[in-house]
Amino acid sequence: MDDTKIQDILGFLEQPSRYLGTETHRFLKDRRRIRLHMALAFPDLYEIGMSHFGIQILYHILNQDPQIFAERVFAPGEDLAWRLNAEGIPLTTLESRTPLHRLDIVGFSLLYELNYTNVLYMLDFGKIPFLSADRSADDPLVIAGGPCTCNPEPVADLFDAMVIGEAESVIQDMARVWLSWKDEGDGRRESVLKQWSQIEGVYVPSFYRPAYDAKGFQHLEPRDDRGLKAEKIVRRAVVPDLTAAPFPLNPVMPFGKPVHDRLRLEIARGCTRGCRFCQAGILYRPVRERSPEGLLEMAQKSLSFTGYDNVSLLSLSTGDYSALGHLMEHLMDRCEGKKVALSLPSFRAGTLTPKLMQQIQRVRKTGFTIAPEAGSQRLRDIVNKNLSETEILETVKNAFSLGWQAIKLYFMVGLPFETDADLEAIVSLVQKMNKITGAKHPRGKGKRAVHVSVATFIPKPHTPFQWASQDSLDRAREKIDFLKRVLRGPRIQLKWQNPEVSLLEGLWARGDRRLCRLLIHAYQQGCRFDGWTDHFRFDRWEAAVAHTGIDIDFFTTRRRSLSEPLPWDPFDMGVSRRFLEEEWEKAEKGFSTPDCRGGECHGCGVCDFETLQPRIHPRAELDAPKETRPSKSEERAPLRGYRVLYSKTGPARYFGHLEMVKLILQGIRRADIPMAHTQGFHPKPKVAFANPLPVGMESEKEAFILWTTETLSPSRLAEALSPKMPEGIKISRCESVSPTAGIPAPPSIRYRIILPHGHFDAAALEAFQNAEKWPWEETDRNGRLKTYELKRMVPSTARVAPHILDVTIENRSGKTLRPDVWIRAVFRFDEETIKRMRIIKRDDGSQDV
């Protein structure tokens, strides 16, 4: 799809910036000079995919090689999919608009089982056959990685190869093998697959065939005498030292509203807590911490590259990072003066101390979630949460006393050995927290709330609970309904995961290759975006299950025997089966296993204590921070105002107003401009923008006023800002203004309207010009009837060329008429034609402030 075609489509889309591909820090390469052209595919919408930092890491790693061009592609929204289908256009990459079927490799990230239908969705619109066996030499190789590949079998037939484990080093090895095969190989797909299968962490499904015994259990067997093993087929790939691992300091800056729109620093990988339900706690062993010195340097550089105003410290259990207090204090010393906040998305009650909370709130209070998982101490011991009710309540009490207004809590129902008393314990614990929200504290203001999220437990592969049964649909509904009835109150908000969604997630998490035909049939019946409530259609899944004869209970509600083979047995995550069995037996007895971080090794089997072992960084003496908190005199310094004039053209016309404001503010921070901020608990930059433009409209002259804490040269300010703006935003000039200046509404606005195909009817325009009055009525998007007298509002029109008009619209009392309303009233064009027009706002007649 070339740029002409995508520009024709963008005007019809609800969130067109998803598909621009012009973000800051994205890679663009000359396709004539690259040898391997591939796509990193994320089977969900842009704002979800761009929130996944793994794809940023792989994008950065691959594109460091000048021979490789790795682009991005995300699942198209339904509006784009309809347009692609209607116009016969294939799904393409973002950066170069290359159709997926013309690439060498397409690599999918599998993070969530209910995204599997979206894999088919993207293959379908990318014109690539679903099954590996059906692809020819002209089709790209389709590969996959991510946590879901720890049990690759349900979707194994879709992929030519799958990465098991951490992909940083594996993806580079696979690329090198492909380049060598392209130069020296025989051109046969099987040859490169054979070489890939020799890389630790790479699984080639076509080299194995599933066999089923009399009980219906799957066994994998080699297809021929290649010397392949039938027992442990693949051992996961692991990055031994996280500090030495590649990290993108200048990640692609997403448009729109990604789920996580902040600088993300992975401070550690792995966890030593040993929660028995937690798959990630197994898949990412052993714990590997980045050095605090390295993290401070990464944060400083990345903030200057990105312009984010929030730093998020990522880890499975951030509170367990050994030098956390020291790291946070130094980070805030460097960030506080620039109003950069710190957030800790994953925190464990008991490790979130008042001292840490005080560090967080030095700029503004960011949210955090506490996950008790279970309501009773008995059940928390069974799942090895090692968390007491006292620790939970004390953490909540400290947060509210320091001024937080909301605490998020996460629970699961259907955990192994759960009783009705355990459900009632959830209610009791939440009610105790609710009493804390009602208590009065000197610093507590506003309405406090406890936000409770509940989901049905899913026994995941490679965990001690992999043999457990999952609650039936009816039983899960009963438990959720019970909590919905009793967890009520003015300060309690309850959310829950649809039990039908949980059932399907359990099916795909623990299934085998027989499920692939179910997946294809469900997709053909319209299933996609199954993780989205407004798209999920369980009735279609039920019909697909009935059609294919899949027994859901066989994979979900049935408790499994310790002696039976499991579909994921051939894939070695490093943790021994013996260790998992021992943990399962401890759970049955209600025994807990202590954290191995500071105690003895429990012999899980992951570490060899040579190459692979825990890497812990104790508290380190760091250099004094270079940037410190501004003094009181600096905070009281007089403000300086600057009016910045800019144009918004090309791809930038598809930014919504709030989106554009965010991107410009990020550019200002990247330019290191000392912006003034508001006071209070949530300081915001002091910047004022003119009235928003409709999405899709261009402008040759827009303005915003920026207040700073230092005196700047207007010309130098313009020079500093210009290279930091997103593509399509061009700074024309800056000028000093009064600190109390505003942006006045112009008396009139001139527009140029360009019709790409066809012409404007000269007779229709003449009729308007000669009329004394031209009344017009239409209903807006909110259903309200609008009445206009167009002759009064449009004093000047001119036909510059058959396909170009110049129009002046009066802007009385700050109220104006959208040009498309006038076009519709005079030329009676349909919405399709109007959407394809270019409308350019020109000089608005306003004077300098």
KEBA-611185 format. One line per field, with one value per residue (C-alpha): residue number from 1; x, y, z. Coordinates in steps of 0.25 Angstrom, whole numbers, m for minus. Example, Ala and Ser with C-alpha at 12.3 -4.5 7.8 and 13.67 -1.06 7.14 Angstrom:
<nodes>
resi = [1_2]
X = [49_55]
Y = [m18_m4]
Z = [31_29]
</nodes>
This chain:
<nodes>
resi = [1_2_3_4_5_6_7_8_9_10_11_12_13_14_15_16_17_18_19_20_21_22_23_24_25_26_27_28_29_30_31_32_33_34_35_36_37_38_39_40_41_42_43_44_45_46_47_48_49_50_51_52_53_54_55_56_57_58_59_60_61_62_63_64_65_66_67_68_69_70_71_72_73_74_75_76_77_78_79_80_81_82_83_84_85_86_87_88_89_90_91_92_93_94_95_96_97_98_99_100_101_102_103_104_105_106_107_108_109_110_111_112_113_114_115_116_117_118_119_120_121_122_123_124_125_126_127_128_129_130_131_132_133_134_135_136_137_138_139_140_141_142_143_144_145_146_147_148_149_150_151_152_153_154_155_156_157_158_159_160_161_162_163_164_165_166_167_168_169_170_171_172_173_174_175_176_177_178_179_180_181_182_183_184_185_186_187_188_189_190_191_192_193_194_195_196_197_198_199_200_201_202_203_204_205_206_207_208_209_210_211_212_213_214_215_216_217_218_219_220_221_222_223_224_225_226_227_228_229_230_231_232_233_234_235_236_237_238_239_240_241_242_243_244_245_246_247_248_249_250_251_252_253_254_255_256_257_258_259_260_261_262_263_264_265_266_267_268_269_270_271_272_273_274_275_276_277_278_279_280_281_282_283_284_285_286_287_288_289_290_291_292_293_294_295_296_297_298_299_300_301_302_303_304_305_306_307_308_309_310_311_312_313_314_315_316_317_318_319_320_321_322_323_324_325_326_327_328_329_330_331_332_333_334_335_336_337_338_339_340_341_342_343_344_345_346_347_348_349_350_351_352_353_354_355_356_357_358_359_360_361_362_363_364_365_366_367_368_369_370_371_372_373_374_375_376_377_378_379_380_381_382_383_384_385_386_387_388_389_390_391_392_393_394_395_396_397_398_399_400_401_402_403_404_405_406_407_408_409_410_411_412_413_414_415_416_417_418_419_420_421_422_423_424_425_426_427_428_429_430_431_432_433_434_435_436_437_438_439_440_441_442_443_444_445_446_447_448_449_450_451_452_453_454_455_456_457_458_459_460_461_462_463_464_465_466_467_468_469_470_471_472_473_474_475_476_477_478_479_480_481_482_483_484_485_486_487_488_489_490_491_492_493_494_495_496_497_498_499_500_501_502_503_504_505_506_507_508_509_510_511_512_513_514_515_516_517_518_519_520_521_522_523_524_525_526_527_528_529_530_531_532_533_534_535_536_537_538_539_540_541_542_543_544_545_546_547_548_549_550_551_552_553_554_555_556_557_558_559_560_561_562_563_564_565_566_567_568_569_570_571_572_573_574_575_576_577_578_579_580_581_582_583_584_585_586_587_588_589_590_591_592_593_594_595_596_597_598_599_600_601_602_603_604_605_606_607_608_609_610_611_612_613_614_615_616_617_618_619_620_621_622_623_624_625_626_627_628_629_630_631_632_633_634_635_636_637_638_639_640_641_642_643_644_645_646_647_648_649_650_651_652_653_654_655_656_657_658_659_660_661_662_663_664_665_666_667_668_669_670_671_672_673_674_675_676_677_678_679_680_681_682_683_684_685_686_687_688_689_690_691_692_693_694_695_696_697_698_699_700_701_702_703_704_705_706_707_708_709_710_711_712_713_714_715_716_717_718_719_720_721_722_723_724_725_726_727_728_729_730_731_732_733_734_735_736_737_738_739_740_741_742_743_744_745_746_747_748_749_750_751_752_753_754_755_756_757_758_759_760_761_762_763_764_765_766_767_768_769_770_771_772_773_774_775_776_777_778_779_780_781_782_783_784_785_786_787_788_789_790_791_792_793_794_795_796_797_798_799_800_801_802_803_804_805_806_807_808_809_810_811_812_813_814_815_816_817_818_819_820_821_822_823_824_825_826_827_828_829_830_831_832_833_834_835_836_837_838_839_840_841_842_843_844_845_846_847_848_849]
X = [0_7_6_m5_m14_m12_m15_m28_m32_m28_m38_m49_m43_m46_m32_m24_m10_m10_m6_4_17_24_27_40_51_45_55_54_64_66_60_70_81_76_76_66_53_44_32_30_15_7_m7_m15_m17_m6_m8_m7_5_13_11_19_34_38_35_43_55_55_52_64_73_70_71_85_89_90_86_73_60_51_37_25_11_m1_m15_m24_m36_m49_m51_m38_m40_m53_m46_m35_m45_m54_m42_m34_m22_m14_m9_5_16_16_29_30_16_21_10_13_13_25_34_44_40_28_30_18_19_9_6_m8_m15_m28_m20_m18_m30_m23_m11_m20_m27_m13_m9_m22_m21_m6_m9_m1_m7_m10_m3_12_9_2_12_21_35_29_23_30_35_25_31_26_32_27_22_11_21_24_13_14_5_m9_m4_9_3_3_17_30_38_36_45_44_49_56_58_69_81_72_66_80_85_73_75_90_86_76_86_96_85_81_95_100_88_80_68_59_51_54_69_68_58_68_79_69_66_80_79_76_62_57_46_42_28_28_40_30_17_7_2_m9_m10_m23_m26_m25_m11_m2_12_22_30_41_36_48_63_69_74_64_60_46_47_52_52_55_62_58_67_72_79_90_93_82_92_99_86_82_72_66_69_62_49_39_30_16_4_m10_m12_m4_m7_6_11_23_38_39_52_53_60_60_55_51_45_49_36_31_16_11_0_10_15_24_31_36_38_47_56_66_65_75_76_81_92_86_98_94_79_82_90_79_68_76_79_65_58_66_63_48_43_34_29_28_38_32_41_38_39_31_33_39_39_49_60_71_75_61_61_75_71_58_64_75_65_56_67_70_55_48_53_48_34_37_29_32_22_23_13_16_17_16_9_20_31_24_28_25_39_37_23_29_39_28_20_31_26_12_5_4_m4_0_m7_m6_m9_m13_m18_m26_m35_m30_m17_m19_m21_m9_0_m5_m2_11_8_15_8_0_m13_m5_4_m7_m15_m3_1_m13_m13_0_m4_m17_m10_0_m11_m14_m28_m29_m23_m25_m26_m25_m31_m34_m45_m44_m30_m27_m33_m42_m54_m66_m59_m48_m58_m64_m50_m48_m61_m56_m42_m48_m58_m46_m39_m52_m52_m38_m43_m54_m44_m39_m25_m19_m14_m26_m35_m45_m52_m44_m47_m43_m43_m45_m42_m45_m42_m44_m31_m25_m15_m3_7_21_15_13_m2_m1_m8_m20_m34_m40_m54_m65_m73_m85_m76_m68_m80_m86_m73_m73_m88_m86_m75_m84_m95_m87_m75_m83_m82_m80_m64_m63_m62_m62_m58_m57_m52_m63_m63_m65_m52_m45_m50_m45_m31_m30_m33_m23_m12_m13_m17_m10_m9_m24_m28_m23_m35_m44_m36_m38_m52_m55_m48_m56_m68_m64_m56_m45_m41_m46_m39_m48_m61_m68_m63_m64_m75_m75_m87_m78_m68_m78_m83_m68_m66_m78_m74_m60_m64_m54_m56_m53_m54_m42_m33_m39_m47_m41_m31_m18_m10_4_8_1_9_6_6_17_26_36_39_49_47_59_51_50_38_42_42_28_23_29_22_9_10_13_1_m8_m2_m3_12_19_33_42_48_61_67_73_72_76_74_62_68_58_68_69_83_96_103_114_107_93_91_84_90_87_92_94_92_103_110_107_112_104_93_96_82_75_61_59_60_48_53_54_39_35_43_35_29_33_23_26_17_20_15_15_8_1_2_4_3_1_m13_m17_m14_m25_m23_m20_m10_m3_m2_5_14_18_20_30_37_39_45_54_59_62_53_51_36_28_18_5_6_m1_m1_m1_7_5_13_8_5_m8_m12_m22_m35_m34_m34_m43_m35_m31_m30_m17_m13_m2_m3_m5_0_2_8_19_23_37_45_57_58_61_64_52_60_68_55_50_63_63_49_48_56_49_35_28_27_17_19_28_32_31_35_35_33_32_19_13_12_m3_m4_m15_m18_m30_m40_m38_m49_m49_m42_m37_m37_m33_m41_m35_m43_m33_m43_m53_m56_m65_m78_m76_m91_m93_m83_m89_m102_m97_m90_m102_m112_m117_m118_m114_m121_m116_m119_m113_m111_m98_m91_m98_m112_m114_m120_m111_m117_m108_m109_m97_m97_m95_m84_m77_m74_m64_m62_m53_m51_m35_m36_m47_m42_m38_m46_m42_m53_m53_m62_m65_m62_m73_m72_m62_m72_m69_m74_m67_m63_m69_m83_m82_m77_m88_m99_m94_m89_m97_m85_m86_m78_m69_m65_m63_m55_m45_m43_m31_m36_m25_m26_m18_m15_m26_m25_m20_m10_2_m1]
Y = [0_13_26_31_20_21_36_33_24_31_42_31_25_27_28_30_33_18_16_28_21_35_34_40_30_20_14_17_10_9_m4_m5_m6_m16_m31_m36_m29_m33_m29_m29_m32_m30_m36_m25_m10_0_6_m8_m13_0_m1_m15_m11_m25_m21_m8_m16_m25_m13_m6_m19_m23_m9_m7_m16_m8_m21_m23_m14_m18_m11_m11_m16_m16_m22_m12_m7_m11_2_0_m15_m11_m1_m11_m21_m12_m6_m19_m14_m24_m21_m14_m10_4_10_6_2_m12_m23_m34_m45_m38_m38_m49_m51_m48_m49_m49_m46_m55_m49_m53_m66_m58_m51_m64_m61_m47_m55_m61_m47_m41_m53_m52_m37_m39_m49_m60_m75_m78_m92_m93_m106_m98_m87_m87_m82_m68_m66_m60_m69_m67_m68_m65_m62_m57_m64_m72_m80_m87_m96_m94_m106_m100_m91_m98_m102_m87_m84_m88_m86_m82_m75_m81_m72_m58_m54_m43_m52_m62_m53_m48_m62_m65_m53_m57_m71_m65_m56_m67_m77_m66_m64_m79_m88_m96_m87_m97_m93_m106_m103_m90_m97_m108_m98_m90_m103_m104_m90_m92_m87_m89_m99_m103_m110_m116_m125_m132_m139_m141_m155_m158_m170_m177_m166_m155_m150_m143_m148_m141_m150_m146_m147_m154_m158_m144_m147_m139_m142_m146_m143_m129_m123_m109_m102_m88_m76_m68_m55_m57_m43_m32_m21_m25_m27_m17_m6_5_18_25_16_19_30_25_34_33_28_15_8_11_25_27_24_9_4_m11_m11_m26_m39_m51_m52_m61_m60_m74_m71_m84_m79_m69_m74_m61_m65_m78_m73_m62_m69_m66_m52_m43_m28_m17_m8_4_12_7_10_24_27_20_29_42_39_33_45_54_46_44_56_47_53_39_28_14_4_m9_m23_m35_m30_m16_m15_m26_m19_m19_m4_1_12_17_17_24_35_38_37_47_56_57_57_66_79_76_71_56_47_33_21_7_m2_m15_m14_m24_m20_m20_m14_m1_7_21_25_20_26_39_38_35_47_57_61_55_43_32_20_6_m8_m18_m32_m40_m51_m58_m53_m62_m65_m80_m78_m68_m79_m89_m81_m77_m62_m60_m48_m45_m37_m28_m24_m22_m13_m5_m2_3_11_18_21_28_35_41_46_35_35_21_7_m4_m18_m31_m44_m58_m67_m82_m84_m99_m103_m91_m92_m83_m77_m72_m64_m58_m54_m46_m38_m37_m32_m21_m16_m14_m6_2_6_11_20_26_29_44_47_61_60_53_61_57_44_32_18_4_m2_m17_m26_m40_m51_m66_m74_m81_m92_m88_m98_m99_m95_m104_m102_m107_m120_m113_m112_m99_m95_m99_m87_m89_m89_m77_m69_m73_m67_m54_m52_m54_m43_m34_m35_m33_m24_m11_2_17_15_1_m1_m15_m20_m34_m42_m49_m64_m68_m61_m68_m81_m79_m74_m87_m95_m88_m88_m103_m109_m117_m117_m121_m107_m101_m105_m99_m86_m85_m89_m78_m68_m71_m69_m55_m57_m46_m37_m47_m40_m27_m28_m21_m31_m44_m53_m66_m71_m72_m79_m89_m91_m94_m103_m111_m111_m117_m126_m121_m125_m112_m119_m129_m117_m108_m113_m127_m129_m135_m147_m144_m156_m152_m145_m131_m124_m114_m125_m125_m110_m108_m95_m99_m102_m117_m125_m131_m117_m113_m126_m123_m110_m115_m125_m114_m106_m118_m118_m103_m102_m89_m88_m76_m66_m71_m57_m56_m71_m85_m90_m98_m106_m102_m105_m92_m88_m95_m85_m82_m75_m75_m70_m59_m46_m36_m22_m18_m3_4_17_26_40_52_55_66_72_76_81_96_105_113_126_118_114_128_133_142_135_138_136_133_131_120_120_107_99_86_79_66_54_63_67_53_57_59_72_65_56_68_75_63_62_76_76_64_72_83_74_68_82_84_96_101_100_106_97_99_96_85_70_69_79_82_90_104_104_110_105_111_105_91_87_76_63_63_78_85_98_108_116_111_117_113_121_115_120_118_120_126_137_131_137_135_132_122_116_114_107_98_94_92_79_73_74_61_61_70_81_92_104_117_127_130_144_149_152_157_147_150_148_140_135_143_138_143_151_142_130_127_113_106_94_84_73_62_55_63_78_88_92_107_108_104_113_125_122_123_136_142_138_148_137_122_115_101_91_78_69_68_55_57_57_72_81_92_104_113_125_123_136_143_134_132_146_142_131_129_117_117_105_95_87_98_108_119_122_132_129_139_135_143_143_131_123_118_109_97_98_84_88_99_90_80_91_97_86_74_65_52_49_40_51_61_52_51_66_74_86_95_106_118_132_134_149_150_160_158_157]
Z = [0_m4_3_m7_m4_11_11_4_15_27_27_29_41_56_61_48_55_59_44_41_44_45_60_66_67_57_47_32_22_7_3_m8_2_12_11_21_22_33_42_57_57_70_69_76_73_72_86_93_84_86_101_100_103_97_83_85_90_78_68_74_73_59_53_58_47_34_26_33_33_44_43_51_48_58_56_48_55_49_42_35_32_25_16_13_9_1_m7_m8_m1_7_22_21_30_37_32_18_14_10_9_19_8_1_14_17_31_40_55_64_79_87_100_102_98_94_83_75_66_63_58_47_45_42_33_26_23_20_9_16_17_31_32_31_22_12_10_m2_m5_m9_5_17_28_40_54_68_82_95_108_102_94_107_102_87_83_81_70_66_52_49_50_43_56_70_80_94_105_104_90_91_86_79_69_65_63_54_46_44_40_30_23_22_16_6_1_2_4_m6_m5_2_14_21_20_28_38_40_44_52_60_65_72_87_89_75_72_58_59_46_50_60_59_70_74_83_93_97_108_98_103_93_90_81_71_61_47_42_45_46_59_67_81_85_100_103_89_93_105_107_104_115_116_127_131_129_131_119_111_100_104_95_101_90_88_77_83_81_76_82_96_98_111_116_112_120_121_125_132_134_147_149_142_150_164_176_183_177_176_172_162_155_141_140_153_146_132_136_146_152_157_150_154_146_154_160_154_140_143_147_134_126_132_130_115_112_118_109_97_99_107_116_129_136_139_142_149_143_150_154_168_168_183_184_176_186_184_182_193_189_174_176_184_174_162_169_172_157_153_163_158_144_149_145_153_157_157_162_155_162_176_188_201_212_203_200_212_216_212_198_197_201_190_180_183_182_169_168_174_163_165_170_171_182_179_192_182_193_204_215_221_219_204_203_209_200_188_194_194_208_211_224_225_235_224_214_223_228_214_210_223_220_206_210_221_211_203_192_188_182_184_174_179_171_175_169_171_168_174_177_191_192_200_202_215_206_197_210_214_202_206_220_215_206_216_226_215_213_228_226_214_223_234_235_233_234_219_214_204_195_192_195_189_188_174_174_162_162_152_151_154_141_144_135_129_136_150_162_159_145_150_156_151_146_151_142_136_145_157_153_150_164_171_163_165_180_181_172_182_195_191_190_197_193_194_187_172_167_153_149_137_129_133_119_115_126_121_107_113_121_108_100_111_113_100_89_74_73_76_63_55_66_64_49_50_61_53_40_49_52_65_67_78_88_99_97_104_93_82_90_85_93_85_73_81_86_72_67_79_75_61_63_75_84_99_107_120_116_115_126_138_139_150_144_149_153_144_131_120_118_104_109_115_103_106_117_124_134_146_148_149_162_168_162_168_182_182_178_189_199_194_197_211_213_214_209_203_207_198_193_191_204_209_204_190_188_176_166_155_148_152_148_157_146_134_140_155_162_160_172_173_187_191_184_187_176_172_177_167_158_158_170_175_171_183_188_181_168_170_172_160_151_138_124_113_98_87_78_63_56_44_45_31_25_35_47_42_47_61_71_79_92_85_78_91_97_85_86_101_99_88_98_109_98_95_110_111_126_126_137_144_152_167_175_176_161_154_140_129_127_113_106_92_82_79_74_60_55_52_37_36_32_37_32_45_59_72_87_98_106_120_125_138_130_120_106_93_84_72_80_86_71_67_79_77_62_62_73_68_61_46_41_52_48_56_48_59_74_81_95_101_114_125_125_110_103_89_84_75_61_54_42_37_22_17_4_0_m10_m17_m21_m31_m39_m38_m31_m39_m43_m45_m30_m25_m33_m28_m14_m17_m23_m12_m2_9_9_22_25_36_40_51_58_63_77_70_72_61_56_48_40_32_22_15_27_32_19_13_3_m7_m19_m29_m31_m40_m44_m32_m22_m14_m5_6_17_29_40_54_62_77_76_69_55_44_40_25_22_26_16_5_8_7_m6_m14_m8_m8_0_12_4_m5_7_15_3_2_8_16_20_30_25_31_42_42_56_61_69_84]
</nodes>
